[in-house]
């Protein structure tokens, strides 16, 4: 069974937040977190944003600097299967981005991120730290359209990273489309939302899961993705009671049986879910 030893640490930190508005349309905000004393001394998280904002349009550039030890990694680990004792250097992440919002086009977020001295788990699920820098560019878009009883919710993420980078393993493209209708019956006593959701992401070498170390690590055997997931649902509301019915992965019977949640972990076949949320107070 083994024993997992993790560092127990006491740290003294400073948390500061500043927000002001020069005018109703030009906000400025920042947040600073700094570790003053302890084994995590020098840890820093600084975020700042400014820009222009009104009712129908938003233009917000932002920047973030994070310096932190990889605290999610056990510095010392022993079990019946493996052991390591690593001293990890501080990691630095620098991010620059731009958030755009327009009432019809939706929300667009451009971001560029760079990690220095990142830590990752190799193909044997052992933690390693590299001196190389890792970079990621991400463009995300979210929009919501409503016309009559018809509703359409769009989400798209496009990402660019070095496919040979061991620290960053992400799909190039992620899509989620939710189409539904919304209407009421019985003099608005019953609200209904029947619809369908489609999820898809491009193929990539997804990290594998190691149940012994309880971590996701690199793998080179399997490339996953390029497979659609289709769900059909019905949401209902009567007073303070909310109900839902959902058929998940409804397309499984028509697309063969080559679908995976992670390497060596297959997705379940289609299944039916039923739920209720009823609050007994006003």
Residue pairs with C-beta under 8 A, 6 or more apart in sequence:
1 80
2 78
2 79
2 80
2 81
3 78
3 79
4 74
4 77
4 78
4 79
5 74
5 76
5 77
5 78
6 74
6 75
6 76
7 39
7 74
7 75
7 76
9 38
9 39
9 40
10 38
11 35
11 37
11 38
11 39
11 40
11 41
11 43
12 35
12 36
12 37
12 38
13 33
13 34
13 35
13 36
13 43
14 32
14 33
14 34
14 35
14 36
15 32
15 33
16 31
16 32
16 33
17 29
17 30
17 31
17 32
18 29
18 30
18 31
18 32
19 27
19 28
19 29
19 30
20 27
20 28
20 29
21 27
21 28
22 28
24 54
25 52
25 53
25 54
26 50
26 51
26 52
26 53
27 49
27 50
27 51
27 53
28 48
28 49
28 50
29 48
29 49
29 50
30 46
30 47
30 48
30 49
31 45
31 46
31 47
31 48
32 44
32 45
32 46
32 47
33 43
33 44
33 45
33 46
34 43
34 44
34 45
35 41
35 42
35 43
35 44
39 69
40 68
40 69
40 71
42 67
42 90
43 67
43 68
43 69
43 90
44 65
44 66
44 67
44 68
45 64
45 65
45 66
45 67
45 68
46 64
46 65
46 66
47 62
47 63
47 64
48 62
48 63
48 64
49 60
49 61
49 62
49 63
49 99
50 60
50 61
50 62
51 58
51 59
51 60
51 61
51 99
52 58
52 59
52 60
53 59
53 60
55 103
56 102
56 103
57 101
57 102
57 103
58 99
58 100
58 101
58 102
59 98
59 99
59 100
60 98
60 99
60 100
61 96
61 97
61 98
61 99
62 95
62 96
62 97
62 98
62 99
63 95
63 96
63 97
64 93
64 94
64 95
65 92
65 93
65 94
65 95
66 91
66 92
66 93
66 94
66 95
67 90
67 91
67 92
67 93
68 90
68 91
69 88
69 89
69 90
69 91
70 88
70 91
70 119
70 127
70 129
73 86
73 88
73 119
73 127
74 84
74 127
75 85
75 86
75 87
75 88
76 84
76 85
76 86
77 83
77 84
77 85
77 213
79 212
79 213
81 212
82 125
82 126
82 212
82 213
84 126
84 127
86 127
86 129
88 119
88 127
88 129
89 117
89 129
90 117
91 115
91 116
91 117
91 118
91 119
92 115
92 116
92 117
93 113
93 114
93 115
93 116
94 113
94 114
94 116
95 111
95 112
95 113
95 114
96 111
96 112
97 109
97 110
97 111
97 112
98 109
98 110
98 111
99 107
99 108
99 109
100 107
100 108
100 109
100 110
101 107
101 108
105 143
106 141
106 142
106 143
106 144
106 154
107 141
107 142
107 143
108 139
108 140
108 141
109 138
109 139
109 140
109 141
110 138
110 139
111 137
111 138
111 139
111 140
112 135
112 136
112 137
112 138
113 135
113 136
113 137
113 138
114 133
114 134
114 135
115 133
115 134
115 135
115 167
115 168
116 133
117 129
117 130
117 131
118 129
118 130
118 134
118 167
119 127
119 128
119 129
119 167
120 127
120 128
120 130
120 166
120 167
120 217
120 218
121 127
121 128
121 207
121 210
121 213
121 215
121 216
121 217
121 218
122 128
122 166
122 217
122 218
123 217
123 218
123 219
123 220
124 217
125 210
125 212
125 213
125 215
125 217
128 166
130 166
130 167
134 161
134 162
134 165
134 167
134 168
135 161
135 162
135 168
136 159
136 160
136 161
136 168
136 170
137 159
137 160
137 161
138 157
138 158
138 159
138 160
139 157
139 158
139 159
140 155
140 156
140 157
140 158
141 154
141 155
141 156
141 157
142 154
142 155
142 156
143 153
143 154
144 151
144 152
144 153
144 154
145 151
145 152
145 154
146 152
149 181
149 182
149 183
150 179
150 181
151 178
151 179
151 180
151 181
151 182
151 193
151 195
152 177
152 178
152 179
153 177
153 178
153 179
154 176
154 177
155 174
155 175
155 176
155 177
156 173
156 174
156 175
156 176
157 173
157 174
158 172
158 173
159 170
159 171
159 172
159 173
159 174
160 172
161 168
161 170
162 168
163 204
163 205
166 218
169 204
169 205
169 206
169 207
169 218
170 204
171 201
171 202
171 203
171 204
171 225
172 202
172 204
173 201
173 202
174 200
174 201
174 202
175 198
175 199
175 200
175 201
176 197
176 198
176 199
176 200
177 197
177 198
178 195
178 196
178 197
178 198
179 195
179 196
179 197
180 193
180 194
180 195
180 196
180 233
181 193
181 194
181 195
182 191
182 192
182 193
183 191
183 192
184 190
184 191
184 192
185 192
189 238
189 239
190 236
190 237
190 238
191 236
191 237
191 238
192 234
192 235
192 236
193 233
193 234
193 235
193 236
194 233
194 234
194 235
195 232
195 233
195 234
196 230
196 231
196 232
196 233
197 230
197 231
197 232
197 233
198 228
198 229
198 230
199 228
199 229
199 231
200 226
200 227
200 228
200 229
201 225
201 226
202 225
202 226
203 223
203 224
203 225
203 226
204 223
204 224
204 225
205 218
205 219
205 220
205 222
205 223
205 224
206 219
206 222
206 223
206 224
206 225
206 262
206 263
207 216
207 217
207 218
207 219
207 262
207 263
208 216
208 217
208 218
208 219
208 222
208 262
208 263
208 264
209 215
209 216
209 217
209 262
209 263
209 264
209 265
210 216
210 217
216 262
219 263
221 263
222 260
222 263
222 264
224 260
224 262
224 263
227 255
227 258
227 259
228 251
228 255
229 248
229 249
229 251
229 267
230 249
230 250
230 251
231 246
231 247
231 248
231 249
231 250
232 246
232 247
232 250
233 244
233 245
233 246
233 247
234 244
234 245
234 246
235 242
235 243
235 244
236 242
236 243
236 244
237 243
240 278
240 279
240 280
241 276
241 277
241 278
241 279
242 276
242 277
242 278
243 274
243 275
243 276
243 277
244 273
244 274
244 275
244 276
245 272
245 273
245 274
246 272
246 273
246 274
247 270
247 271
247 272
248 268
248 270
248 271
248 272
248 273
249 259
249 267
249 268
249 269
249 270
249 271
250 270
251 270
252 259
252 267
252 269
252 270
253 269
253 270
257 266
259 266
259 267
260 266
260 267
261 267
